[in-house]
């Protein structure tokens, strides 16, 4: 799929094809409606046949058909009637009168036939044709027509176009009764056996479909004949065509509106994404530097959607890059500052050795001190890296953090004789999973930091307490407060707020800002974290490290 790169608008257009399910569902609904209407039409025709048959029940005289004359004479008379109707410009209508020509001289059965015609005329409908058939398949009477009066006009141009797509039923069809209609009609055969029935058949020219329903006429317990009512399905087909036309028009309109909305929406989203892309590309120059300090994308910054989230993520990333650039820039100056002093000591000592060999021991001591400071700097620079690499291979064990803290504080009293320490253990035991050596190293970093910033004569307070499944190890000192700007950066690598000289005025040990960074790594290794904050009294700083209890 890598060779096919679709734009956002193309993808939304493809998604819009799901809307095709709507016309498909509408079409199935129309077909289902057509089926229900056909069933209703069948029931209506059967009800009409039942009503006519009810009027003819138990009237044997009405069902006696006169004997037919010669078939050729009857057919010639029918053709003559059709010819005369054609000369007058009237369409042939087989349903306008009896299907058989009754001989005028056979007056014995004429009154019965006329009575049947009167009964049919009372229930005749313009779109139905009704037959009365005897048991020996002779038509006693026929009334009505299958054609509807007045054909549909061409209509507007839209109607003509829709007519090409959805053809409408045509009333110009042959509604003549086929010669074998009586002999082959299963609904008539079933009615003559006493069972009402239905049948769908095509007209002789195949242009329309006819529904016929037959109901038996009873004479006592015997079937004397059948009433056949038939009607074309054109009214239902017209309703179906109109419904499909409306469905087509509504579908096209819905697709047009949906396409316009989707194109507008996709264009708007694409424009916002392009602006965000352009702004992100210009945020960093060709040399990899941020084009603007503390760069922040403005596109969709306040938007509540996913593009707004992306813009804010880019802004946060650029902010971190800005901090990293500032850290790298300060790293060079910090290293330069820390390395300049020992290098100067070594250089001056070597120069003095050349000029005054008698005092060589003093200068050698100074050179060794400078080299020691350089070694310390290099050791501390690699300390964090070694720790990060070594944490993955450290074996975890269950140990008592309270015992580690207690023993470490006793050692601090010996290591810092001029500094007072206070220890508060609220729990006698606090078991955690990790490394006791690393935990002691973390405490060493926090205490060394507290001792450096502690005010003369003020004790460093170490406290351990357990709460909410965590062991909290806190180190407090009285002294200068933590600058607000450093609160979020204090535990990053190469960040320090120390001065150049210690409390006693001697040259301070080189500090690269790695102590608290190492403390953070150890706390995270034990499933906790580390934080620094000013005391509520405003007299100093408290650093707290958390450990997850075993």
C-alpha positions, 0 to 999 in steps of 0.5 A: 500500500506504500505505492498508493498515497491518498490525501485526507480528502480522498480518504474521507471521500472513500469513507463517505461511500458508507452512505451507500448503505442508506439507498440500499436499505431504502431500496429494500424497504421499497421492495418490501412495501411492494410485496405488502401491497401485492398481498393487500391487492390479492386480498382485496381482489379475493374479497371482491370475488367473494362478494360477487360469489355471495350474491350468486350462491344458491341461484341455479337459474342464473348459472344456466348458460344458453347453448352456444351457437357455431363458434365461427359465427360467434367469432365473426360477430366479435370481430365485427364489433371490434372493427366498428369500434375501431372505425369510430376511434374507440379503443377495443375493450374486451371488458366492456361487454359479455365475452360471449355473444348471446343469440337474440333468439335464445331469450330463455337465458337472456334475462339471467345473463342480464341479471348477472351483468347488473350484479357485476355492474354494482361492484365493478371498478375501473381497474378491475375485470370480473368474470362469471364462469360456469362449471363447464368453463363457459363465461356467463358475463364479463365486466370492467377493464384492466386499463386505467383511464388516462395515461401519465404525462411526460412531465418535466425534464427531471421526470423524463430523466428519472423515467430513463433510470426508473421506468414507469408502468405503461397502460398501453398493453393488450388486456385481451383474454387468452384463448387458454386462460380458462383451461390453464388457469390454476386459480379457476381450476381450484375455485371450481373444486371449491378452493379460492386461489390467486395467480399472477400472469403476464398479459399477451404482449408481456407489458404488464402483470395481472393478478387474478383471484377466483372464488367458487359459487356454491349451489348447495354442496356443489360448485356451480361456477366461479367468480374471477376478479383480475387487476393489473399491478400497474398501480402498485408499480407506479407507487414503487416507481415514485418511491424509487424516484424520491429515494434516488433524488434524496440520495443524490441530494444527501450525497451532494450535501455530504460531499460538500461538507466532507470536502470542506471539513477535509480542506479545513483539517488539511489546512490546519495540519499544513500550517502546523507542519510549516510552523514546526519546520520553521521552529528549528533552523538549518543548524538544528537550533531553535529559531526562537527561544522557548519556541511554542507553536501557535497553530491550534494551540487552544483547540480542543481536538486531536490537532490541538493535542498534537500542537501542544505536544509539539510545543512541549517537545520544543520546550524540552528541546529548549531546556536541553539546548540551554543545558548543553550550553551551560554544560560547556561553561560549567565544565570550562569553569570547573576545569579552569582552576585545576589546570591553572594550578597545575600550570602555575606549579610547573612554571614555578618548578622551572624557576625555583627548584628549591621549593619544588615540594610545595609546587608538586603538592599543588600540582597533585592537588590540581590533578586530583581535582581533575580526576574528581571531575572526570569520576563524577562525570562518569558516575551517572553514566556508570550508574545508569548502565549498572542499574539494569544488572543490579540484583534486587533483595529485600532489606530494612531501609530503617536499618540502612538509614540508622547506620548511615547517620551514625557514619555521617556524625563521624564524617562531618564532625562539625555538623549536627544530625537529628534522626527520626525513625517513626517505624522501627522497620521499613522493608523495601525491595532493591539494593541497600548499597544504592539506598545508602548512596542516595542518602549520601547524596542528599546529606552531602547536599544538605551539609553544604547548604546548612547554616552554621550551628543548625542540625541536618534532620533525617526522617523516615516514615511509612505512608500509603505503601511508600517509605518516605526518606526526608533530609532537611537543612536550615539555610538558603531557600531553593530558587523557584526557577530551579524547582523543576530542574534540580534533579536534571543532569549537570544542574547545580546552585552551589557557589564557588566556595564552601562554608569555611571559605576553602576551595569548594569541591568540584560539583557538576550538578550530578548528585541529585540526578544520581539520587533521582535514578536510585529512587526510580530504581526502587519504584519511587521518586524524589522531590525538593521543596522549601520548608513551610517555615521558610527557613530551609529546604527539604528533599524527600525520596520515596521507596515502594515497600516490599 
